């Protein structure tokens, strides 16, 4: 998904790293585990 936005492997990896860092820092915002993927996609976009 990140590659679709950036069209460059290095930039896509940077986006993924930033997304994971933001998700981890705000994990308490996910009310149910089943919404975690949606939460990640929201941060990514």
mmCIF file of the C-alpha atoms, coordinates in Angstrom:
data_MODEL
# 
_entry.id   MODEL 
# 
loop_
_atom_site.group_PDB 
_atom_site.id 
_atom_site.type_symbol 
_atom_site.label_atom_id 
_atom_site.label_alt_id 
_atom_site.label_comp_id 
_atom_site.label_asym_id 
_atom_site.label_entity_id 
_atom_site.label_seq_id 
_atom_site.pdbx_PDB_ins_code 
_atom_site.Cartn_x 
_atom_site.Cartn_y 
_atom_site.Cartn_z 
_atom_site.occupancy 
_atom_site.B_iso_or_equiv 
_atom_site.pdbx_formal_charge 
_atom_site.auth_seq_id 
_atom_site.auth_comp_id 
_atom_site.auth_asym_id 
_atom_site.auth_atom_id 
_atom_site.pdbx_PDB_model_num 
ATOM 1  C CA . UNK A 1 1  ? 0.000   0.000  0.000  1.00 0.00 ? 1  UNK A CA 1 
ATOM 2  C CA . UNK A 1 2  ? 2.771   2.462  0.882  1.00 0.00 ? 2  UNK A CA 1 
ATOM 3  C CA . UNK A 1 3  ? 4.492   1.718  -2.411 1.00 0.00 ? 3  UNK A CA 1 
ATOM 4  C CA . UNK A 1 4  ? 1.318   2.699  -4.267 1.00 0.00 ? 4  UNK A CA 1 
ATOM 5  C CA . UNK A 1 5  ? 1.531   6.134  -2.669 1.00 0.00 ? 5  UNK A CA 1 
ATOM 6  C CA . UNK A 1 6  ? 5.270   6.699  -3.121 1.00 0.00 ? 6  UNK A CA 1 
ATOM 7  C CA . UNK A 1 7  ? 6.337   4.575  -6.133 1.00 0.00 ? 7  UNK A CA 1 
ATOM 8  C CA . UNK A 1 8  ? 9.765   4.224  -4.524 1.00 0.00 ? 8  UNK A CA 1 
ATOM 9  C CA . UNK A 1 9  ? 10.899  1.398  -2.230 1.00 0.00 ? 9  UNK A CA 1 
ATOM 10 C CA . UNK A 1 10 ? 12.948  3.574  0.127  1.00 0.00 ? 10 UNK A CA 1 
ATOM 11 C CA . UNK A 1 11 ? 10.208  6.170  0.511  1.00 0.00 ? 11 UNK A CA 1 
ATOM 12 C CA . UNK A 1 12 ? 7.598   3.444  0.978  1.00 0.00 ? 12 UNK A CA 1 
ATOM 13 C CA . UNK A 1 13 ? 9.648   1.857  3.762  1.00 0.00 ? 13 UNK A CA 1 
ATOM 14 C CA . UNK A 1 14 ? 9.940   5.261  5.452  1.00 0.00 ? 14 UNK A CA 1 
ATOM 15 C CA . UNK A 1 15 ? 6.167   5.682  5.276  1.00 0.00 ? 15 UNK A CA 1 
ATOM 16 C CA . UNK A 1 16 ? 5.632   2.230  6.786  1.00 0.00 ? 16 UNK A CA 1 
ATOM 17 C CA . UNK A 1 17 ? 8.071   2.984  9.592  1.00 0.00 ? 17 UNK A CA 1 
ATOM 18 C CA . UNK A 1 18 ? 6.328   6.275  10.389 1.00 0.00 ? 18 UNK A CA 1 
ATOM 19 C CA . UNK A 1 19 ? 2.934   4.573  10.286 1.00 0.00 ? 19 UNK A CA 1 
ATOM 20 C CA . UNK A 1 20 ? 3.986   1.851  12.707 1.00 0.00 ? 20 UNK A CA 1 
ATOM 21 C CA . UNK A 1 21 ? 5.525   4.424  15.075 1.00 0.00 ? 21 UNK A CA 1 
ATOM 22 C CA . UNK A 1 22 ? 2.319   6.501  15.073 1.00 0.00 ? 22 UNK A CA 1 
ATOM 23 C CA . UNK A 1 23 ? 0.157   3.401  15.541 1.00 0.00 ? 23 UNK A CA 1 
ATOM 24 C CA . UNK A 1 24 ? 2.249   2.188  18.470 1.00 0.00 ? 24 UNK A CA 1 
ATOM 25 C CA . UNK A 1 25 ? 2.223   5.617  20.128 1.00 0.00 ? 25 UNK A CA 1 
ATOM 26 C CA . UNK A 1 26 ? -1.569  5.794  19.911 1.00 0.00 ? 26 UNK A CA 1 
ATOM 27 C CA . UNK A 1 27 ? -2.563  2.135  20.228 1.00 0.00 ? 27 UNK A CA 1 
ATOM 28 C CA . UNK A 1 28 ? -5.048  2.985  22.980 1.00 0.00 ? 28 UNK A CA 1 
ATOM 29 C CA . UNK A 1 29 ? -7.254  4.620  20.312 1.00 0.00 ? 29 UNK A CA 1 
ATOM 30 C CA . UNK A 1 30 ? -8.115  1.179  18.888 1.00 0.00 ? 30 UNK A CA 1 
ATOM 31 C CA . UNK A 1 31 ? -11.173 0.037  20.784 1.00 0.00 ? 31 UNK A CA 1 
ATOM 32 C CA . UNK A 1 32 ? -11.303 -3.486 19.348 1.00 0.00 ? 32 UNK A CA 1 
ATOM 33 C CA . UNK A 1 33 ? -8.541  -5.648 17.896 1.00 0.00 ? 33 UNK A CA 1 
ATOM 34 C CA . UNK A 1 34 ? -10.564 -6.330 14.752 1.00 0.00 ? 34 UNK A CA 1 
ATOM 35 C CA . UNK A 1 35 ? -10.297 -2.639 13.801 1.00 0.00 ? 35 UNK A CA 1 
ATOM 36 C CA . UNK A 1 36 ? -6.500  -2.530 13.948 1.00 0.00 ? 36 UNK A CA 1 
ATOM 37 C CA . UNK A 1 37 ? -5.978  -2.927 10.175 1.00 0.00 ? 37 UNK A CA 1 
ATOM 38 C CA . UNK A 1 38 ? -8.467  -0.141 9.509  1.00 0.00 ? 38 UNK A CA 1 
ATOM 39 C CA . UNK A 1 39 ? -6.653  2.023  12.042 1.00 0.00 ? 39 UNK A CA 1 
ATOM 40 C CA . UNK A 1 40 ? -3.317  1.434  10.282 1.00 0.00 ? 40 UNK A CA 1 
ATOM 41 C CA . UNK A 1 41 ? -4.786  2.270  6.879  1.00 0.00 ? 41 UNK A CA 1 
ATOM 42 C CA . UNK A 1 42 ? -6.243  5.494  8.253  1.00 0.00 ? 42 UNK A CA 1 
ATOM 43 C CA . UNK A 1 43 ? -2.815  6.565  9.505  1.00 0.00 ? 43 UNK A CA 1 
ATOM 44 C CA . UNK A 1 44 ? -1.185  5.538  6.235  1.00 0.00 ? 44 UNK A CA 1 
ATOM 45 C CA . UNK A 1 45 ? -3.519  7.577  4.049  1.00 0.00 ? 45 UNK A CA 1 
# 
